[in-house]
Amino acid sequence: MPPTAVMLAAASEEQGPGSTLRVVLLVALVGAALLAWFLLRGYRNDDDND
């Protein structure tokens, strides 16, 4: 393996799952907020839709 890949593998082993779980949680929360915004846009009641 190239030395860069070995260094990245060693660094990822030292970090543990904490940072990965934080990224996954953050992406899930942002995605849920965007999905809620997108879905709730359709329920907005504008007066000019007659």
C-alpha positions in Angstrom: 0.0 0.0 0.0 1.2 3.6 -0.5 2.4 5.4 2.6 -0.5 7.9 2.4 -3.1 5.1 2.6 -1.3 3.6 5.6 -1.3 7.0 7.4 -5.0 7.5 6.7 -5.9 4.1 8.0 -3.9 4.6 11.1 -5.5 8.0 11.7 -9.0 6.6 11.2 -8.3 3.8 13.7 -7.3 6.3 16.4 -10.4 8.4 16.0 -13.0 5.8 16.6 -16.6 6.0 15.4 -17.3 9.3 17.2 -16.6 11.7 14.3 -18.3 9.5 11.8 -21.4 9.3 13.9 -21.4 13.1 14.3 -21.2 13.6 10.6 -24.0 11.1 9.9 -26.2 12.8 12.6 -25.6 16.2 11.2 -26.4 15.2 7.7 -29.5 13.4 8.8 -30.7 16.5 10.8 -30.1 18.9 7.9 -31.8 16.5 5.5 -34.8 16.2 7.7 -35.1 20.0 8.0 -34.8 20.4 4.2 -37.4 17.6 3.7 -39.8 19.2 6.2 -39.4 22.6 4.5 -40.0 21.2 1.1 -43.1 19.3 2.1 -44.6 22.1 4.2 -44.2 24.5 1.2 -47.0 22.7 -0.5 -49.4 23.3 2.4 -48.8 27.1 2.4 -52.1 28.9 1.8 -51.5 31.9 -0.5 -54.4 34.1 -1.4 -53.4 34.4 -5.1 -53.9 30.7 -5.9 -57.6 31.0 -6.9 
